[in-house]
Amino acid sequence: MTIIEQRGGVGHDRLGELMDLVVARVAGHVIPGTGRRYELLHADTDSEAWLIAWPNGTGLAMHDHRGSSALIHVVSGELRERHPAGDGFTTRSLVAGERYALAADHVHEVLNIEAPEAVSIHFYSPRLGDLGFHEDGDVGHEILDRA
């Protein structure tokens, strides 16, 4: 049994099924406003999904999801994810059309350093409460939010 099932959430397979439904529903949807912004797309007792718009130069500082597993689908643009690996950090590009599964203990930062605006959908299970922010002296805090 995985951590996500022990906490009453759903597994990555079920999150993938829910993601398929949400991706089809939000095609072409735009979140009004400027800056990094987000909109709740789905919530039930075991999971929730958020649509997040990331203008160039915005991001979210090093954080965890307080024991929730995540599935990220990049709708448009590209995001850079940086996370601890061994004694340092590793980075990867999260690109449009792809999905990325994150374990319940995953810690990372997410930045848009390339696209004019990136849009992504983030599914969490169990439902996301607070984010747990981590101190990271190697982060460009001038482009990061903590909300």
ROSE-4610 file (N, C-alpha, C; in Angstrom, 1 decimal, always signed):
// ROSE-4610
residu = [M/M/M/T/T/T/I/I/I/I/I/I/E/E/E/Q/Q/Q/R/R/R/G/G/G/G/G/G/V/V/V/G/G/G/H/H/H/D/D/D/R/R/R/L/L/L/G/G/G/E/E/E/L/L/L/M/M/M/D/D/D/L/L/L/V/V/V/V/V/V/A/A/A/R/R/R/V/V/V/A/A/A/G/G/G/H/H/H/V/V/V/I/I/I/P/P/P/G/G/G/T/T/T/G/G/G/R/R/R/R/R/R/Y/Y/Y/E/E/E/L/L/L/L/L/L/H/H/H/A/A/A/D/D/D/T/T/T/D/D/D/S/S/S/E/E/E/A/A/A/W/W/W/L/L/L/I/I/I/A/A/A/W/W/W/P/P/P/N/N/N/G/G/G/T/T/T/G/G/G/L/L/L/A/A/A/M/M/M/H/H/H/D/D/D/H/H/H/R/R/R/G/G/G/S/S/S/S/S/S/A/A/A/L/L/L/I/I/I/H/H/H/V/V/V/V/V/V/S/S/S/G/G/G/E/E/E/L/L/L/R/R/R/E/E/E/R/R/R/H/H/H/P/P/P/A/A/A/G/G/G/D/D/D/G/G/G/F/F/F/T/T/T/T/T/T/R/R/R/S/S/S/L/L/L/V/V/V/A/A/A/G/G/G/E/E/E/R/R/R/Y/Y/Y/A/A/A/L/L/L/A/A/A/A/A/A/D/D/D/H/H/H/V/V/V/H/H/H/E/E/E/V/V/V/L/L/L/N/N/N/I/I/I/E/E/E/A/A/A/P/P/P/E/E/E/A/A/A/V/V/V/S/S/S/I/I/I/H/H/H/F/F/F/Y/Y/Y/S/S/S/P/P/P/R/R/R/L/L/L/G/G/G/D/D/D/L/L/L/G/G/G/F/F/F/H/H/H/E/E/E/D/D/D/G/G/G/D/D/D/V/V/V/G/G/G/H/H/H/E/E/E/I/I/I/L/L/L/D/D/D/R/R/R/A/A/A]
num = [1/1/1/2/2/2/3/3/3/4/4/4/5/5/5/6/6/6/7/7/7/8/8/8/9/9/9/10/10/10/11/11/11/12/12/12/13/13/13/14/14/14/15/15/15/16/16/16/17/17/17/18/18/18/19/19/19/20/20/20/21/21/21/22/22/22/23/23/23/24/24/24/25/25/25/26/26/26/27/27/27/28/28/28/29/29/29/30/30/30/31/31/31/32/32/32/33/33/33/34/34/34/35/35/35/36/36/36/37/37/37/38/38/38/39/39/39/40/40/40/41/41/41/42/42/42/43/43/43/44/44/44/45/45/45/46/46/46/47/47/47/48/48/48/49/49/49/50/50/50/51/51/51/52/52/52/53/53/53/54/54/54/55/55/55/56/56/56/57/57/57/58/58/58/59/59/59/60/60/60/61/61/61/62/62/62/63/63/63/64/64/64/65/65/65/66/66/66/67/67/67/68/68/68/69/69/69/70/70/70/71/71/71/72/72/72/73/73/73/74/74/74/75/75/75/76/76/76/77/77/77/78/78/78/79/79/79/80/80/80/81/81/81/82/82/82/83/83/83/84/84/84/85/85/85/86/86/86/87/87/87/88/88/88/89/89/89/90/90/90/91/91/91/92/92/92/93/93/93/94/94/94/95/95/95/96/96/96/97/97/97/98/98/98/99/99/99/100/100/100/101/101/101/102/102/102/103/103/103/104/104/104/105/105/105/106/106/106/107/107/107/108/108/108/109/109/109/110/110/110/111/111/111/112/112/112/113/113/113/114/114/114/115/115/115/116/116/116/117/117/117/118/118/118/119/119/119/120/120/120/121/121/121/122/122/122/123/123/123/124/124/124/125/125/125/126/126/126/127/127/127/128/128/128/129/129/129/130/130/130/131/131/131/132/132/132/133/133/133/134/134/134/135/135/135/136/136/136/137/137/137/138/138/138/139/139/139/140/140/140/141/141/141/142/142/142/143/143/143/144/144/144/145/145/145/146/146/146/147/147/147]
x = [+0.9/+0.0/+0.9/+0.6/+1.4/+0.9/+1.7/+1.4/+0.1/-0.1/-1.3/-2.6/-2.5/-3.7/-3.9/-2.8/-2.9/-3.6/-3.4/-4.0/-5.4/-5.9/-7.2/-7.3/-6.2/-6.3/-6.4/-6.2/-6.3/-5.0/-4.7/-3.4/-3.2/-2.0/-1.7/-2.5/-2.9/-3.7/-5.1/-5.7/-7.0/-6.8/-5.7/-5.4/-5.3/-4.7/-4.6/-5.9/-6.8/-8.2/-8.9/-8.8/-9.4/-8.7/-7.4/-6.7/-7.2/-7.4/-8.0/-9.3/-10.1/-11.4/-11.2/-10.3/-10.1/-9.4/-8.4/-7.7/-8.6/-9.5/-10.5/-11.4/-11.8/-12.7/-12.1/-10.8/-10.2/-9.5/-9.6/-8.9/-9.3/-8.3/-8.6/-9.0/-9.2/-9.7/-8.5/-8.8/-7.8/-8.2/-7.3/-7.5/-7.3/-8.3/-8.1/-7.1/-6.5/-5.6/-4.2/-3.3/-1.8/-1.1/+0.2/+1.0/+0.6/+1.3/+1.0/-0.4/-1.3/-2.7/-3.2/-4.2/-4.7/-6.2/-6.7/-8.2/-8.4/-9.3/-9.7/-10.6/-10.2/-10.9/-11.8/-11.3/-12.0/-11.6/-12.6/-12.4/-13.4/-12.9/-13.8/-13.1/-13.6/-13.1/-11.7/-11.2/-9.9/-8.9/-9.3/-8.4/-8.9/-7.9/-8.3/-7.4/-7.8/-7.0/-7.1/-5.9/-5.8/-5.2/-5.7/-5.2/-4.3/-3.1/-2.1/-1.5/-1.5/-0.9/+0.4/+1.5/+2.8/+3.4/+3.2/+3.9/+5.4/+6.1/+7.6/+8.1/+9.1/+9.7/+9.0/+8.0/+7.3/+7.6/+7.3/+7.6/+7.1/+7.4/+7.1/+8.3/+8.7/+9.9/+9.9/+11.1/+11.2/+10.2/+9.4/+8.3/+8.0/+7.2/+6.6/+5.1/+4.4/+3.0/+2.4/+3.1/+2.6/+2.0/+2.7/+2.2/+1.3/+0.9/+0.0/+0.8/+0.4/+1.0/+0.5/+1.2/+0.7/+0.9/+0.1/+0.3/+0.1/+1.2/+1.2/+1.1/+0.2/+0.1/+0.3/+1.3/+1.6/+0.8/-0.1/-1.0/-0.3/+0.4/+1.2/+2.4/+3.4/+4.6/+5.5/+6.5/+7.4/+7.8/+7.9/+8.3/+9.6/+10.4/+11.6/+11.4/+11.6/+11.5/+12.9/+13.2/+14.5/+14.1/+14.8/+14.6/+15.9/+15.9/+17.1/+17.4/+18.6/+19.1/+20.5/+20.6/+21.9/+22.4/+23.6/+24.1/+23.8/+23.1/+22.8/+21.4/+21.3/+20.0/+20.0/+18.9/+18.8/+17.6/+17.7/+16.6/+16.1/+14.9/+14.3/+13.3/+13.0/+12.0/+10.7/+9.6/+8.3/+7.6/+7.4/+7.0/+5.5/+5.0/+3.6/+3.2/+2.1/+1.6/+2.1/+2.9/+3.5/+2.9/+3.0/+2.5/+3.7/+3.6/+4.7/+4.1/+4.4/+3.9/+4.9/+4.5/+5.3/+4.9/+5.9/+5.6/+5.2/+4.6/+4.1/+5.2/+6.4/+7.5/+8.4/+7.9/+8.7/+8.8/+10.0/+10.3/+10.8/+10.3/+10.8/+10.4/+11.0/+10.6/+10.2/+9.3/+8.8/+8.9/+9.5/+9.7/+9.4/+8.9/+8.8/+9.9/+10.9/+12.0/+12.1/+11.2/+11.3/+10.1/+8.9/+7.7/+7.1/+6.4/+5.8/+4.8/+4.0/+3.2/+3.0/+3.3/+3.0/+1.7/+1.0/-0.2/-0.1/-0.4/-0.4/-1.5/-1.8/-2.9/-2.1/-2.5/-1.9/-3.0/-2.9/-3.8/-3.1/-3.8/-3.2/-4.2/-3.6/-4.3/-3.4/-3.9/-5.1/-5.1/-6.3/-6.4/-5.2/-4.8/-3.7/-4.1/-3.4/-3.6/-2.6/-1.8/-0.7/+0.5/+1.3/+2.6/+3.6/+4.6/+5.7/+6.9/+7.1/+8.3/+9.6/+10.6/+12.0/+12.9/+13.8/+14.9/+15.8/+16.2/+17.1/+17.9/+19.1/+20.0/+20.4/+20.1/+20.5/+19.3/+18.3/+17.1/+17.1/+16.7/+16.6/+15.3/+15.2/+13.9/+13.2/+13.9/+13.3/+12.2/+12.2/+11.1/+10.2/+10.2/+9.4/+8.3/+7.2/+6.1/+6.2/+5.5/+5.3/+3.8/+3.0/+1.6/+1.0]
y = [-1.2/+0.0/+1.2/+2.2/+3.4/+4.4/+5.4/+6.5/+7.2/+7.4/+8.1/+7.3/+6.0/+5.1/+5.1/+5.1/+5.0/+6.3/+7.4/+8.7/+8.9/+8.0/+8.1/+8.7/+8.9/+9.5/+8.5/+8.9/+8.0/+7.8/+6.8/+6.5/+7.3/+7.3/+8.0/+7.6/+6.3/+5.8/+6.6/+6.6/+7.3/+8.8/+9.4/+10.8/+11.0/+10.1/+10.2/+10.2/+9.4/+9.3/+10.7/+11.2/+12.5/+13.6/+13.5/+14.5/+14.5/+13.3/+13.3/+14.1/+13.9/+14.6/+16.1/+16.5/+18.0/+18.6/+18.0/+18.5/+18.8/+17.9/+18.1/+19.2/+19.4/+20.4/+21.8/+22.0/+23.3/+23.8/+23.0/+23.4/+24.8/+25.7/+27.0/+28.0/+27.5/+28.3/+29.2/+30.5/+31.4/+32.0/+32.0/+32.6/+34.1/+34.9/+36.4/+36.9/+38.0/+38.7/+38.7/+39.1/+39.1/+38.4/+38.2/+37.6/+36.1/+35.3/+33.9/+33.9/+33.1/+33.0/+31.5/+31.2/+29.8/+29.8/+28.7/+28.5/+27.0/+26.8/+25.4/+24.9/+23.7/+23.1/+21.9/+21.2/+20.0/+19.8/+19.4/+19.0/+17.9/+16.9/+15.9/+15.5/+14.5/+14.1/+13.6/+13.1/+12.5/+13.3/+14.2/+14.9/+16.3/+17.1/+18.4/+18.7/+19.6/+20.0/+21.5/+22.1/+23.5/+23.8/+24.8/+25.3/+26.5/+26.5/+27.6/+28.2/+29.6/+30.3/+30.9/+30.7/+31.1/+32.1/+33.4/+34.4/+34.2/+34.6/+34.5/+35.2/+34.5/+35.1/+34.8/+34.0/+33.7/+32.2/+31.9/+30.6/+30.4/+29.2/+28.9/+28.3/+28.9/+28.5/+27.1/+26.6/+25.2/+24.8/+23.8/+23.4/+21.9/+21.4/+20.1/+20.2/+19.1/+19.1/+18.4/+18.4/+17.9/+16.5/+15.6/+14.3/+13.9/+14.9/+14.6/+14.3/+13.2/+12.9/+13.9/+14.1/+15.0/+14.5/+15.0/+14.7/+16.1/+16.4/+17.7/+17.5/+18.2/+18.2/+19.6/+19.8/+21.1/+21.3/+22.3/+22.6/+23.3/+24.4/+25.2/+25.7/+26.0/+26.6/+25.5/+26.0/+25.1/+25.6/+24.7/+25.1/+24.4/+25.0/+24.4/+23.9/+22.6/+22.1/+21.8/+22.2/+21.9/+21.2/+20.1/+19.4/+18.7/+18.5/+17.9/+16.5/+16.2/+14.9/+14.7/+13.6/+13.4/+14.5/+15.0/+16.1/+17.5/+17.5/+18.8/+18.8/+19.4/+19.6/+19.1/+18.8/+18.5/+19.3/+19.6/+20.3/+19.5/+19.8/+19.2/+20.1/+20.0/+20.8/+20.1/+20.8/+20.2/+20.8/+20.1/+20.6/+20.3/+21.2/+21.1/+19.7/+19.2/+17.9/+16.7/+17.0/+15.9/+15.9/+14.7/+14.6/+14.1/+14.6/+14.3/+13.9/+12.6/+12.2/+12.5/+13.0/+13.4/+12.5/+11.9/+11.2/+12.1/+11.5/+12.3/+13.0/+12.5/+13.2/+14.1/+14.3/+15.1/+16.6/+17.2/+18.6/+19.2/+20.4/+21.0/+22.5/+23.2/+24.5/+24.5/+25.4/+25.4/+26.8/+27.0/+28.3/+28.4/+29.5/+29.7/+30.7/+30.1/+31.0/+31.0/+30.4/+30.4/+31.0/+30.4/+30.8/+32.2/+32.8/+34.1/+33.8/+32.7/+32.3/+30.8/+30.1/+28.6/+28.4/+27.3/+27.0/+25.5/+25.1/+23.8/+23.4/+22.1/+21.6/+20.7/+20.9/+20.2/+19.4/+18.1/+17.3/+16.8/+16.9/+16.4/+15.4/+14.4/+13.5/+13.0/+13.0/+13.6/+15.1/+15.8/+17.2/+18.0/+19.0/+19.8/+20.7/+20.8/+21.8/+22.9/+23.2/+24.1/+23.5/+24.3/+23.9/+24.0/+23.1/+23.3/+23.9/+25.1/+25.8/+25.4/+25.3/+24.9/+26.1/+26.3/+27.3/+26.8/+27.6/+27.2/+28.4/+28.5/+29.6/+29.7/+28.7/+28.6/+29.0/+29.7/+30.0/+31.5/+31.9/+33.3/+33.8/+34.2/+34.5/+35.7/+36.5/+37.7/+37.3/+36.1/+35.7/+34.7/+34.4/+33.4/+33.9/+33.2/+33.5/+32.4/+32.7/+31.7/+31.5/+31.8/+31.6/+31.0]
z = [+0.0/+0.0/+0.0/-0.9/-0.9/+0.1/+0.3/+1.3/+0.9/-0.4/-0.8/-0.4/-0.6/-0.2/+1.3/+2.0/+3.5/+4.0/+3.4/+3.8/+3.3/+2.5/+2.0/+0.7/+0.0/-1.3/-2.4/-3.6/-4.8/-5.4/-6.1/-6.7/-8.0/-8.6/-9.8/-11.0/-11.0/-12.2/-12.2/-11.0/-10.9/-11.1/-10.6/-10.9/-12.4/-13.1/-14.6/-15.3/-14.8/-15.3/-15.1/-13.9/-13.6/-14.4/-14.6/-15.4/-16.8/-17.4/-18.8/-18.9/-17.9/-17.9/-17.8/-16.9/-16.7/-17.9/-18.4/-19.6/-20.7/-21.0/-22.1/-21.7/-20.5/-20.1/-20.1/-19.9/-19.8/-21.1/-22.2/-23.4/-23.8/-23.9/-24.3/-23.2/-22.0/-20.9/-20.5/-20.2/-19.8/-18.4/-17.5/-16.2/-16.3/-16.0/-16.1/-15.1/-15.5/-14.6/-15.0/-14.2/-14.4/-13.3/-13.5/-12.5/-12.4/-11.5/-11.3/-10.7/-11.3/-10.8/-11.0/-10.3/-10.2/-10.0/-10.4/-10.3/-10.0/-9.0/-8.6/-9.7/-10.2/-11.3/-10.8/-9.8/-9.3/-7.9/-7.1/-5.7/-5.3/-4.7/-4.1/-2.8/-2.1/-0.8/-0.9/-2.0/-2.1/-3.0/-3.7/-4.7/-5.0/-5.6/-6.1/-7.3/-8.2/-9.3/-9.5/-9.8/-10.0/-11.4/-12.0/-13.2/-12.8/-13.2/-12.8/-14.1/-14.1/-15.2/-14.6/-15.3/-14.9/-15.9/-15.8/-16.7/-16.6/-17.6/-17.6/-16.4/-15.8/-14.6/-13.3/-13.3/-12.0/-11.7/-10.4/-10.0/-8.6/-8.0/-6.7/-6.0/-4.9/-4.2/-3.8/-3.4/-2.9/-1.9/-2.2/-1.3/-1.4/-0.5/-0.6/-0.6/-0.7/-0.8/+0.4/+1.5/+2.8/+2.8/+2.0/+2.0/+0.9/+0.0/-1.1/-2.3/-3.0/-4.3/-5.3/-6.4/-7.4/-8.8/-9.7/-11.1/-11.8/-12.6/-13.3/-14.8/-15.4/-16.9/-17.4/-18.2/-18.8/-20.0/-20.0/-21.1/-22.2/-21.8/-22.8/-22.1/-23.0/-22.5/-21.9/-21.1/-20.5/-19.1/-18.1/-16.8/-16.5/-15.6/-15.1/-13.7/-13.4/-12.1/-11.6/-10.3/-9.7/-8.4/-8.1/-6.9/-6.4/-5.0/-4.4/-5.0/-5.2/-5.7/-5.2/-4.4/-3.8/-2.9/-3.2/-2.4/-3.0/-4.1/-4.8/-5.3/-6.5/-7.1/-8.5/-9.1/-10.5/-11.1/-12.3/-13.0/-14.2/-14.5/-15.7/-16.3/-17.5/-18.2/-18.2/-17.8/-17.9/-19.1/-20.1/-21.4/-21.7/-22.6/-23.0/-23.5/-23.1/-23.6/-22.7/-21.8/-21.0/-19.6/-18.9/-17.5/-16.7/-15.4/-14.5/-13.2/-12.7/-11.4/-10.3/-9.2/-8.1/-6.9/-6.2/-5.0/-3.9/-2.9/-1.8/-1.0/-1.1/-0.4/-1.3/-2.5/-3.5/-3.0/-3.1/-2.8/-4.1/-4.4/-5.7/-5.7/-6.7/-7.1/-8.5/-8.9/-10.3/-10.8/-12.0/-12.5/-14.0/-14.5/-15.9/-16.3/-16.9/-17.4/-18.9/-19.6/-21.1/-21.8/-21.5/-22.3/-21.9/-22.8/-22.4/-21.2/-21.3/-20.2/-20.4/-19.3/-19.3/-18.5/-18.8/-18.1/-17.8/-16.6/-16.1/-15.2/-15.2/-14.3/-13.3/-12.0/-10.9/-10.1/-10.1/-9.4/-8.1/-7.0/-5.7/-5.0/-4.4/-3.6/-2.5/-1.3/-0.8/-1.1/-0.8/-1.1/-0.5/-1.2/-0.7/+0.4/+1.4/+2.5/+2.2/+3.2/+3.0/+2.2/+1.6/+1.1/+2.2/+2.2/+3.2/+2.5/+2.8/+2.1/+2.8/+2.0/+2.5/+2.2/+3.1/+2.9/+1.9/+1.0/-0.1/-0.6/-0.2/-0.5/-1.9/-2.7/-4.1/-5.0/-4.5/-5.3/-5.6/-6.8/-7.1/-6.6/-5.3/-4.7/-5.3/-6.1/-6.7/-7.7/-8.2/-9.1/-8.6/-7.3/-6.7/-5.7/-5.7/-4.8/-3.7/-2.6/-1.6/-1.4/-2.4/-2.3/-3.6]
